[in-house]
């Protein structure tokens, strides 16, 4: 299933494309002046799956996969599981590779199946019934813990259980959606009573998004050895956070209004098959850390359940745009800083009998690295606002201001294989109403 770098596409913009070469083929939902349709990103184009289906380009399991995407969402496709996903990928590779025997047939269909990406509007890939945000980035957990508990940054349960909380699915939006500065209660320093008003400490959080594929029945846990079969794909996720609101509200039950106002995701679903060359062993736990409990431990998952995905965060302010200055890099991190694997997250979420459904979305939690330049939030970078960031525009930032745009990117690279990316996850802060 993995396709080494020599494989090329007759869609010339795909060859060497930063995000969407032939080896990626992520899935998404788009519109082009009409109804929602399913498509595949290939270079600077979107391959229209519904149009290709109508042209008779699919049969068997691949045809079943595309038929399941009717109606402008991928939920039914996710529920089909890995077999249908692999069949569709194999057929797409056959159709789009440079030496495809079907090349002339597809090229003859022209713009009816191959649309310029710039002419397409991207939408949420699936109906999201439930959203769970985890906390598996151990460097972030330690960095934040040090701000509040210098002598005891990690609570005792962190290394035994994948920590998570349920978020608000109704406010997840695709890249490009504006971020309205939220209002809420905050407790000013030195005051005994809270005030109400706009958030003053707005932040981003760099996360990996995980789409659930085939679900499980209520009361039937997903075993750790089977968990990978229930993962439908991956995206980028920005869990926007109102730090001042969060500080007042989170005890004793955790985040509420400080997180629920908006979560941004990249619109393309990168499949596990596309990421196969970039799997890595789960990093060994430091000496003295506990071994995961049996229901969270699987030899195959430990040997290849982690991913090597480089993660980047950029900041572009209104003044920088006016001065034609490039975006300022805030963060360069990696998914290898996850203390728990995605399979462990799935197994733990369902171990009590909780029903996961196709199209559910997980957030990994903020993925920071151990050093400066690798922190996945402004809370860490500025040490809670104590150390402002200086920008080329002459501005400084402790937290996000109105007009600021945050851009998330991701890249996978390995010698001998084509590099692939996730596309961008963007959001610009707008004033509170």
C-alpha positions as CSV (number, residue, x, y, z in Angstrom):
1,X,0.0,0.0,0.0
2,X,2.9,2.5,0.5
3,X,3.9,4.3,-2.6
4,X,7.6,5.3,-2.8
5,X,8.6,8.7,-4.3
6,X,9.2,7.5,-7.9
7,X,5.5,7.1,-8.3
8,X,4.2,10.1,-10.3
9,X,0.8,11.4,-11.4
10,X,-0.4,12.7,-14.8
11,X,-1.8,15.5,-12.7
12,X,1.4,17.4,-13.0
13,X,0.9,19.8,-10.1
14,X,0.8,16.7,-7.8
15,X,4.4,15.8,-8.5
16,X,6.5,17.4,-5.8
17,X,3.5,19.1,-4.3
18,X,4.1,20.2,-0.7
19,X,0.9,18.6,0.7
20,X,-1.0,16.5,-1.9
21,X,1.2,14.4,-4.1
22,X,-0.1,11.0,-5.5
23,X,1.1,9.3,-2.3
24,X,-1.4,11.2,-0.1
25,X,-4.9,11.2,-1.6
26,X,-6.8,12.7,1.4
27,X,-10.5,12.8,1.4
28,X,-12.8,15.7,1.9
29,X,-16.2,17.3,1.3
30,X,-16.4,20.3,-1.0
31,X,-18.8,22.5,-3.0
32,X,-18.3,24.2,-6.3
33,X,-21.4,26.4,-6.6
34,X,-23.8,23.6,-5.9
35,X,-24.4,20.7,-3.6
36,X,-21.8,19.2,-1.2
37,X,-19.7,16.5,-2.9
38,X,-16.9,14.2,-1.9
39,X,-13.4,14.7,-3.4
40,X,-9.8,13.8,-3.2
41,X,-7.0,16.4,-3.1
42,X,-4.4,15.8,-5.8
43,X,-1.9,18.6,-6.4
44,X,-3.7,21.9,-7.0
45,X,-6.9,20.1,-7.9
46,X,-9.8,18.3,-6.4
47,X,-10.8,15.0,-8.0
48,X,-14.6,14.8,-7.8
49,X,-15.6,11.3,-6.6
50,X,-19.3,11.6,-7.4
51,X,-18.6,12.7,-11.0
52,X,-16.1,9.8,-11.4
53,X,-18.6,7.4,-10.0
54,X,-21.2,8.6,-12.5
55,X,-18.6,8.2,-15.3
56,X,-18.3,4.5,-14.4
57,X,-14.7,4.7,-13.0
58,X,-15.4,2.6,-9.9
59,X,-16.6,-0.9,-9.2
60,X,-16.6,-3.4,-6.4
61,X,-15.6,-2.2,-2.9
62,X,-14.2,1.1,-4.3
63,X,-17.7,1.8,-5.8
64,X,-19.3,1.0,-2.5
65,X,-16.9,3.4,-0.8
66,X,-17.8,6.3,-3.0
67,X,-21.5,5.5,-2.9
68,X,-21.3,5.7,0.9
69,X,-20.1,9.4,0.6
70,X,-23.3,10.6,-1.0
71,X,-25.1,13.4,0.9
72,X,-22.0,15.4,1.6
73,X,-20.5,13.6,4.6
74,X,-18.1,10.8,5.1
75,X,-19.8,9.1,8.1
76,X,-21.2,6.1,6.2
77,X,-17.8,5.7,4.4
78,X,-16.0,5.7,7.8
79,X,-18.3,3.0,9.1
80,X,-17.3,0.7,6.2
81,X,-13.9,0.4,7.8
82,X,-10.5,-0.3,6.4
83,X,-11.4,-2.7,3.6
84,X,-13.4,-0.1,1.6
85,X,-10.9,2.6,2.3
86,X,-8.0,0.5,1.0
87,X,-10.0,-0.5,-2.1
88,X,-10.7,3.1,-2.9
89,X,-7.1,4.2,-2.4
90,X,-5.9,1.4,-4.7
91,X,-8.3,2.4,-7.4
92,X,-7.4,6.1,-7.1
93,X,-3.7,5.2,-7.4
94,X,-4.5,3.3,-10.5
95,X,-6.5,6.1,-12.1
96,X,-4.2,9.0,-11.2
97,X,-0.7,7.6,-11.7
98,X,1.3,8.7,-14.7
99,X,1.2,5.4,-16.5
100,X,-2.4,4.7,-15.8
101,X,-4.2,2.7,-18.5
102,X,-7.3,4.8,-17.7
103,X,-5.5,8.1,-18.1
104,X,-7.1,9.0,-21.5
105,X,-10.5,8.1,-20.2
106,X,-10.1,10.3,-17.1
107,X,-8.5,13.2,-19.0
108,X,-11.3,13.1,-21.5
109,X,-13.8,13.9,-18.7
110,X,-11.8,17.1,-18.0
111,X,-13.2,19.7,-15.6
112,X,-16.2,17.5,-14.8
113,X,-13.9,15.4,-12.6
114,X,-10.8,17.5,-12.0
115,X,-11.5,20.9,-10.5
116,X,-9.1,23.7,-9.6
117,X,-8.8,23.6,-5.8
118,X,-9.1,27.4,-5.7
119,X,-12.6,27.1,-7.1
120,X,-13.8,24.8,-4.4
121,X,-15.0,25.6,-0.9
122,X,-14.2,23.0,1.7
123,X,-16.6,21.9,4.4
124,X,-16.5,19.7,7.5
125,X,-15.7,16.1,6.3
126,X,-18.4,14.5,8.5
127,X,-21.3,15.0,10.8
128,X,-19.5,15.1,14.2
129,X,-21.7,13.6,16.9
130,X,-19.1,13.7,19.6
131,X,-15.8,15.4,20.2
132,X,-13.3,14.3,22.9
133,X,-10.1,16.3,23.6
134,X,-7.3,14.3,25.1
135,X,-4.1,15.5,27.0
136,X,-1.5,13.1,25.7
137,X,1.2,15.7,24.9
138,X,3.4,15.1,28.0
139,X,5.7,18.1,27.3
140,X,2.7,20.4,27.3
141,X,1.3,18.8,30.4
142,X,4.6,19.3,32.2
143,X,5.1,22.9,31.0
144,X,1.6,24.0,32.0
145,X,1.8,22.1,35.3
146,X,5.0,23.9,36.2
147,X,3.2,27.3,35.8
148,X,0.7,26.3,38.5
149,X,2.5,23.5,40.5
150,X,6.2,24.0,40.1
151,X,7.1,21.2,42.5
152,X,4.5,18.7,41.1
153,X,3.7,19.5,37.5
154,X,2.1,16.1,36.6
155,X,-0.7,14.8,38.7
156,X,-0.4,11.1,39.8
157,X,-2.9,9.7,37.2
158,X,-1.2,11.2,34.1
159,X,1.1,8.2,33.4
160,X,-1.5,5.6,34.1
161,X,-4.5,6.9,32.1
162,X,-5.0,8.9,28.9
163,X,-6.6,12.1,30.3
164,X,-9.4,13.6,28.3
165,X,-12.7,15.6,28.5
166,X,-15.7,15.9,26.3
167,X,-15.8,19.0,24.1
168,X,-18.5,20.7,22.1
169,X,-19.0,19.2,18.7
170,X,-21.4,21.9,17.5
171,X,-18.7,24.5,17.3
172,X,-16.1,22.6,15.3
173,X,-15.5,24.4,12.0
174,X,-13.2,24.0,8.9
175,X,-10.1,26.0,8.3
176,X,-10.8,29.7,7.4
177,X,-13.7,30.1,9.7
178,X,-13.3,33.4,11.7
179,X,-12.7,33.2,15.4
180,X,-15.0,35.5,17.4
181,X,-13.3,36.6,20.6
182,X,-15.4,35.0,23.4
183,X,-16.9,36.6,26.4
184,X,-17.2,35.1,29.9
185,X,-16.4,35.4,33.5
186,X,-12.9,36.1,34.7
187,X,-11.4,36.8,38.1
188,X,-9.1,39.8,38.0
189,X,-5.9,39.5,40.0
190,X,-6.4,40.5,43.6
191,X,-10.2,40.6,43.3
192,X,-12.7,38.5,45.3
193,X,-15.5,38.5,42.7
194,X,-15.5,37.8,39.0
195,X,-16.3,40.3,36.2
196,X,-17.9,39.6,32.8
197,X,-16.4,40.7,29.5
198,X,-14.3,39.7,26.4
199,X,-11.4,37.3,26.9
200,X,-8.1,39.1,27.3
201,X,-5.8,36.0,27.1
202,X,-6.9,34.2,23.9
203,X,-4.6,31.3,22.9
204,X,-4.2,28.6,20.3
205,X,-3.5,24.9,20.9
206,X,-1.6,22.8,18.4
207,X,-3.2,19.3,18.1
208,X,-3.6,16.3,15.9
209,X,-7.2,15.5,15.1
210,X,-8.3,11.8,14.9
211,X,-11.4,10.7,13.0
212,X,-13.2,7.6,14.3
213,X,-14.0,5.1,11.5
214,X,-16.0,2.0,12.3
215,X,-17.8,2.4,15.7
216,X,-18.6,-0.1,18.5
217,X,-21.8,-1.3,20.1
218,X,-22.8,0.1,23.5
219,X,-21.2,-1.9,26.2
220,X,-18.6,-3.6,23.9
221,X,-15.1,-2.1,24.4
222,X,-12.6,-1.9,21.6
223,X,-9.6,-4.1,22.4
224,X,-6.2,-2.3,22.2
225,X,-5.1,-4.8,19.5
226,X,-8.2,-3.9,17.4
227,X,-8.2,-0.2,18.0
228,X,-6.2,0.8,14.8
229,X,-9.1,-0.7,12.7
230,X,-11.4,1.9,14.2
231,X,-9.4,4.9,13.1
232,X,-10.8,6.6,10.0
233,X,-8.1,9.3,9.4
234,X,-6.3,12.3,10.7
235,X,-6.4,16.1,10.4
236,X,-4.9,19.2,12.1
237,X,-6.9,20.7,15.1
238,X,-6.7,24.1,16.8
239,X,-8.4,24.0,20.2
240,X,-8.8,27.8,20.7
241,X,-8.6,28.6,24.4
242,X,-9.6,31.5,26.5
243,X,-7.0,31.2,29.3
244,X,-8.5,33.8,31.7
245,X,-12.0,32.3,31.5
246,X,-10.5,28.8,31.9
247,X,-8.6,29.7,35.0
248,X,-11.8,30.8,36.8
249,X,-14.1,28.1,35.6
250,X,-12.1,24.9,35.3
251,X,-12.2,23.8,38.9
252,X,-13.5,21.3,39.8
253,X,-14.9,19.9,36.5
254,X,-12.6,21.2,33.8
255,X,-12.9,23.5,30.7
256,X,-16.3,24.7,29.6
257,X,-16.9,28.1,28.0
258,X,-13.2,28.6,27.6
259,X,-13.0,25.9,25.0
260,X,-16.5,25.5,23.5
261,X,-16.7,28.7,21.5
262,X,-14.8,27.3,18.5
263,X,-12.5,24.5,17.4
264,X,-10.8,24.7,14.0
265,X,-9.8,21.7,11.9
266,X,-8.1,21.2,8.5
267,X,-10.7,19.9,6.1
268,X,-8.8,17.0,4.4
269,X,-8.8,13.6,6.0
270,X,-5.4,12.0,5.7
271,X,-5.7,8.2,5.9
272,X,-3.7,5.8,7.9
273,X,-2.6,4.2,4.6
274,X,-1.0,7.5,3.5
275,X,0.8,7.7,6.8
276,X,2.1,4.2,6.8
277,X,5.7,5.1,5.8
278,X,5.8,7.5,8.6
279,X,4.9,5.2,11.5
280,X,7.4,4.9,14.3
281,X,7.7,2.9,17.5
282,X,6.1,4.5,20.5
283,X,9.0,6.3,22.3
284,X,10.2,4.3,25.3
285,X,9.0,5.5,28.6
286,X,11.6,7.1,30.9
287,X,13.0,4.8,33.5
288,X,10.8,4.7,36.5
289,X,7.5,5.4,34.6
290,X,4.8,2.7,35.1
291,X,4.1,0.3,32.3
292,X,0.6,0.8,30.8
293,X,-2.1,-1.5,32.3
294,X,-2.8,-4.6,30.2
295,X,-5.8,-3.2,28.4
296,X,-3.6,-0.4,27.1
297,X,-0.6,-2.4,26.1
298,X,-0.2,-4.2,22.7
299,X,3.2,-5.2,21.3
300,X,2.3,-4.3,17.7
301,X,1.0,-0.9,18.7
302,X,4.1,-0.2,20.7
303,X,6.3,-1.2,17.7
304,X,4.5,1.0,15.2
305,X,1.6,3.0,16.7
306,X,3.4,6.4,16.8
307,X,3.8,8.8,13.8
308,X,6.6,11.1,12.7
309,X,4.6,14.2,11.7
310,X,6.3,17.6,11.9
311,X,3.9,20.2,13.2
312,X,4.2,24.0,12.6
313,X,2.4,27.1,13.9
314,X,2.6,30.5,12.3
315,X,1.3,33.9,13.4
316,X,0.3,36.6,10.9
317,X,-0.9,39.9,12.4
318,X,-2.9,42.6,10.7
319,X,0.2,44.9,10.8
320,X,2.4,42.2,9.2
321,X,-0.1,41.8,6.4
322,X,-0.1,45.6,5.8
323,X,3.7,45.6,5.7
324,X,3.9,42.5,3.5
325,X,5.9,40.7,6.1
326,X,6.0,36.9,6.2
327,X,4.2,35.0,8.9
328,X,6.2,34.5,12.2
329,X,6.9,30.9,13.2
330,X,5.8,30.3,16.7
331,X,6.2,26.5,17.0
332,X,7.9,23.6,15.3
333,X,6.9,20.4,17.1
334,X,6.2,16.7,16.3
335,X,3.6,14.0,17.1
336,X,6.4,11.9,18.5
337,X,5.9,13.8,21.8
338,X,2.6,12.0,22.4
339,X,2.9,10.0,25.7
340,X,0.0,7.7,24.6
341,X,-0.7,6.3,21.1
342,X,-3.9,6.9,19.1
343,X,-4.9,3.2,19.6
344,X,-4.5,3.6,23.4
345,X,-6.8,6.6,23.3
346,X,-9.4,4.6,21.4
347,X,-9.1,1.6,23.7
348,X,-9.4,3.7,26.8
349,X,-12.3,5.8,25.6
350,X,-14.3,2.6,25.0
351,X,-13.1,0.4,27.9
352,X,-16.1,1.3,30.0
353,X,-18.5,0.4,27.2
354,X,-18.8,3.9,25.8
355,X,-20.1,3.8,22.2
356,X,-17.9,5.5,19.6
357,X,-19.6,6.3,16.3
358,X,-18.2,6.9,12.8
359,X,-17.3,10.5,12.4
360,X,-16.6,11.1,16.1
361,X,-13.5,13.4,16.5
362,X,-10.7,13.2,19.0
363,X,-8.1,15.9,19.7
364,X,-4.7,14.7,20.9
365,X,-4.2,17.6,23.3
366,X,-1.5,20.2,22.7
367,X,1.7,18.7,21.2
368,X,4.7,20.6,22.5
369,X,8.3,19.6,22.3
370,X,10.8,19.8,25.2
371,X,12.6,23.0,24.1
372,X,12.2,26.6,23.1
373,X,10.6,27.0,19.7
374,X,8.6,23.7,20.2
375,X,5.8,24.9,22.5
376,X,2.3,24.4,21.2
377,X,0.6,27.3,22.9
378,X,1.3,30.9,23.8
379,X,0.6,30.0,27.5
380,X,3.9,28.1,27.4
381,X,5.8,30.3,25.0
382,X,5.2,33.5,27.1
383,X,5.1,31.7,30.4
384,X,1.6,32.9,31.1
385,X,2.2,36.3,29.6
386,X,5.4,37.1,31.5
387,X,7.7,36.9,28.4
388,X,6.2,38.6,25.4
389,X,7.1,37.6,21.8
390,X,8.8,40.3,19.7
391,X,7.7,40.4,16.0
392,X,9.4,41.8,12.9
393,X,6.6,44.3,12.6
394,X,7.7,45.9,15.9
395,X,4.7,44.4,17.7
396,X,4.8,42.2,20.8
397,X,2.4,39.4,21.7
398,X,1.6,37.8,25.0
399,X,-1.7,36.4,23.8
400,X,-3.7,36.8,20.6
401,X,-5.1,40.2,19.6
402,X,-7.9,41.0,17.2
403,X,-6.8,40.6,13.6
404,X,-4.2,37.9,14.4
405,X,-4.3,34.8,12.2
406,X,-3.0,31.5,13.4
407,X,-1.9,29.0,10.7
408,X,-1.2,25.3,11.5
409,X,0.7,23.1,9.0
410,X,2.0,19.5,9.1
411,X,4.6,17.6,7.1
412,X,5.7,14.0,6.9
413,X,9.1,13.2,5.3
414,X,11.3,10.2,5.0
415,X,14.2,9.3,2.7
416,X,13.0,7.3,-0.3
417,X,9.4,8.4,0.0
418,X,7.4,11.3,-1.2
419,X,6.7,13.9,1.5
420,X,3.1,14.6,2.3
421,X,1.2,17.2,4.2
422,X,-2.2,17.9,5.7
423,X,-3.1,21.3,4.1
424,X,-3.6,24.3,6.4
425,X,-5.7,25.0,9.4
426,X,-6.3,28.8,9.6
427,X,-8.3,31.1,11.8
428,X,-8.4,34.9,12.2
429,X,-9.4,36.5,15.5
430,X,-12.4,38.9,15.3
431,X,-13.5,41.4,18.0
432,X,-16.0,40.3,20.6
433,X,-19.6,41.3,20.0
